[in-house]
Structures are given as C-alpha cells and as structure tokens.
C-alpha cells in the first residue's frame, strides 16, 4: 500500500499507540462539554501546535464532535499556504498514525481532482497542519475514511469547501469537516511586535486580534475572516477555517460555538506566543 508516513519529530506528538492513547485520555479526564446548542456535528476548528501546547483543545473539539456525529468521511483541511497557492491534496492510499493507518477515500479524491484545480501534496512536505491531527482523527473516528487537503489563503478556500460538500451530498455520504489553524503568532520569534512585549501585548492578542478572528468564525463570515487574517495576521492557516466553514454551511450549519480559547503564554509564559481556538459547527 502507498502509505503517507510520519514526518514530524517525536516532540510534536507521541510515536507509540499506548502513549498517544494515554495522552488523549488525560486531556478528557474530568471534562465533559456542554453541547445543548449543538444538535449535529458538521465541522470544527482545531489548533495545530505540538500536543504539549494545543493537544488538549484539539482532543476536546474532536471528542465533542464525536458525541454528535459518526461520519463516513472526515475531511481535514490544513493550511500554511499563500494567497497564490492552489489547494494541495494528499493522494496516497493511506496515512500512518500510531493507532494504525487511516484509509484515504480514493473515489472522493478523484472526484475532487476532476472538479478543481489542485496540486498533489508532497509526501515529504513536513507540514504539521494535517499530520498533527491524524492520530486524533483515527482515535475518535476509527472507521472513517479521510480526505486531507491544505487550503490556500484566498477565496479558493471557500470554493474548495463548497465543492467538498457538493461531492458528499451527491454521493449521499456523511461527512465531517475539520480545519487546522493556530491564531495570532506574536512576539520577536515571529517578527510581530506592534504592541511591544509583556502583559499588555497578551491582552491585545486575546481581546482584540484573536477575538476579531473568532467572532467572524462564529458568524461564519468567510469573506470577513479572510480579510481580517490578511490585514491583521490573526491566523497562520485561515484558509483551513474558511474551507471548514464553507463545507459545514453547505451541509446545514448556521453558526459556530466556541468550545474554548487560550494561548501558549497561558501554558509557558514567553515574549513570543500563539493563540489557539476550538470551534464547533
């Protein structure tokens, strides 16, 4: 079988099944989501830093969605692409995870390639936006097949999300869309110092820059979210969020629910830090 193998080093997420399971279960221990507003899980936004920083939030989004959905296909939207890029589609037969391989939905891939201009994702790209989520997808949705595609930072992301939803509807296929993005990357490590350093910069990121992105994501304002990300550097992979919103909206979602939000500063205070949001559709 043509398998997409792990490329991220050990520090990103555990290598062994037992360690992965233990870590995911620790994120959920003693926690249960309030999901009165969520009648059906159609999509979500998760962060993609190493599990030490963002694994808890990603696991809780996946867990909440699992309580409300049992999809045949999980479409995982990654990012880290520019405004000029085309979507990049994983075309191997399966992706390796510590819980076993996730099978790629081959006919779905072919349908998408017929409908859109996409590029094949390099097997050695080393991009973390998709790989960091694969073990989570396999753990929470062990029987689901996968579509994995990186979304560009442009209106093509919305088009992509709509096309994915149309294929699912035409094939009468239950589908869950998950977008992988971190929010503001602030501080000297990222060359973003408009508010100086220290507590005031953290408050600005939380209450203004990241909040602006989150507010638009909750309203499913795709055009506004793209504009905000481009003008304010409020996300590294806004295309993934936009594709997710487009798919979820086409499948019936009307708004998002913020499950939780925090920053890497809350875990490890530093002049350079990143925001993380978990959103459900």
N, C-alpha and C positions, 0 to 999 in steps of 0.2 A: 504493500500500500504506500502511496505517495503521502507521507506524513510531514506536517509542518512541525519542526522540533523547537524546543525551548531555546531561546537565545539570551534571555535576561539572566544575570548572575544571581547567586544564592540570596543576596541581601534583599531582593525585591519581594520574593515570596518563597515559602519552603519548597524543597525539592521532593520530599517524600510524602506519600499519601497520609500516613499517620500524623505527621507534623501539620500538614495542611488541615486535616480534619480537626485536630486539637485547637488550632488557632482560630478557625472559623467558629467552632463551638464556643470558644472563650468570648468572642465578640457578641454572641447572642445570649450568653448566660445571664439570667435575671432580667432580661429585656423582652418586652412584648409591645408591638406597635399598636397605636390607636388608629384603626382603619375604618372608622364609621363612614367617612366620606368616600372611601374607595370601594366601589361596587364590583369593579373588574380591573385586573392589572393589564394594562395595554403597553406600558413603557416606563422607563425610568432613566435618570441621570445619575451617574456614579463617578467618583474621583478615581485617579489612576496613579497616585504616588505609590511607593512601596507600601506593603501591608502594614508596616510599623506605624505609618502616619495615617493612611486612609483606608486600610482594610476593614476596620470596624464599620465605617459608614457604608462602604460598598456592600459588605455582607448583610447589613440591615436592610438596605434597599432590595437586594436580591431576595432576602427572606420575606419581606413584606409582599413583594410581587408574587412569590411562590404561593403565598396564602390565598391569592386571588386569581391565579392563572395556572394553567397546565398546558403550555404551548407545544405544538409540534415542532416549531422552529423558533429559535432565538436569533434575532439579527443584532449583531454587536457592531455599533458604529464607533470607530476610533477617529483619531484626528492627527494633529501635528502637520497639517498641510497648509499651503499658502492659498492666496486668492486665485492664483493662476493654475493650480493643480487640478487634474481630473481625479475622481474617486479611484481608490486603489483597492482592488478586490482580492481576497485570499482565494486561491483556486486549487489548492491541494485537496486531496480526498478527506483528510482529517487533520486535526490539531492535537498535539501531545499535551497532556496535563498529568499531574500527579495522581489523579483519580481515573486515569485511562483516557483513551482518545475520544475526542468529540468528532463525530462524522459531519463533514460539510454536506449541505443539501445540494447535490450536483445539478439536478434539473433546475433548481431555483437560480443557481449561479449562471447557468446557460441562458435562462430567460432574461435575467438582468443584463447580461452582456449583449443580448440582442436588442434590448430596449434603450441602452445608454452607452455613451462613450466612456469606457473605464479602462484603467490600466491594471495589469496584474501586480499584486503586492510582492515585492522581492522576498524570498524565503529567508534572507539574511538581513532584512532591514534593521532589526534590532529595536523597532519602535515598541514602546511599552504600552501604548493606549489600548491595544487589543490583548496582547499576551497577558497582562496583569489581571485581566478579568476571566481568563479561560477556566481556571480552576474553580472559580466561583460559579460560572455557568454550569460546569459539569457536576458540581456538588449539589446545587439547588434544582437543576433540571437535567437529571442524568439520562433521560430518554430522548431529549430534544436534539434535533439536528441544528447545525449552525450556519449562519451567513455572517461573515466577518469582512467589514469594509471600512476603509478610512475615508472620512468626508472632508471635502475642501472648505476653506473659509470663504465661501461665496454663495450666491443664490443656487448654485448647483447642488448644495446640500439639501435644500428644500425639495428640489426636483427629484433627487435620489430617494428621499424619504417617501415621497408620494408614489414613485414607481414601485418601490418595495411593497407598499401597502396594496397597490393595484394587483401585483402578481399574487399576493396572498389571497386577495378576495376572488380573483379569477380561478385560482386553484382550490378555493374553499379550504384554506389552510389556516389553522390558529397560529398566531404569531405574536411574539413579544419583542419590543424594540428597546434596546439599552444603549445609551450614549455615554461615552467615556471622556470626561473633561475635568481638569482642575480649573480653578478660578484664578484670581489675580496672583501673579508671581512678583512679589515686591521685595526690594532691597538691593544692596550692592551686587549680590550674586547674579541678579537679573537686569542690572542697569536701569532700574526703575526706582527713583528716589524723589519724586515730585513733592512728597510731604515729609522729607527728612527721615530720620530714624527714631525709634523709640515708641512709647505707648500711643502717641498721637497718630503715628502712621498706621499702627494696627487698628485703631478705632476707625480711621478713614477707610481703610480697606474693607473692614467688616460692615460698616454702617452706610457707606456711600458706594464704593466701587463694586464690591461683590453684591451688595444689595440691589444695585441697579440691574445687574445681570439676572439675579434670582427673580426679581419682580417681573421681568419680561418673560423669563422662562415659565413662571407660574401662570401668566396670562396667555402663554403660547403665542407670543408676539414675535414671530420668526424674523421679520424684517427689522424690528426694533432691536432684537437681541444681536443680530449680525452687526448693525450699526454701532451698538454700544460696545461690543467686543473690539471692533476695528478702531474706534475712536478712543477707547479707554483702557485697552489691554486688560480687559476683565476676564479673559479666559484664554487658555492655550489651544483649545480644540472646540471652539464654538460650533464648527460645522457638525460635529457629532451630536451636540444638543439639538441643533436645528433639524437634522435628519430624523432624530428620535421624535421630536415634536410633530414633524410632518407626517410620519408614519402613524403615530398614536392618534393624531387628529383625524386622519383619513379613516381610522378604524373606529372612531366614535368618541375619543377623549375631548373634553371641553376645557379642562384646566388642570394645572398641576398642584400637587400637595408637597410642601416642604417637610421632609422627614426629619432632617437635622442639618446643621451647618457648624463648622468650626475651621480653624486654621492650624497649620503646622506649628505656629507660635504657641498655641494652647498646649501642645504636646512637648515641644522643645523650643523655648523662647530663644529668638535669634533676630538679628537685624534683617535677615533675609527669611521670608516665609511665604507660604502658599495657602490659598483658600480652597475649601472643599465643601460642596453641597450635595445632598442626597434628595432627589426629587422623584415623585411618583406621578404617573399619568394613568 
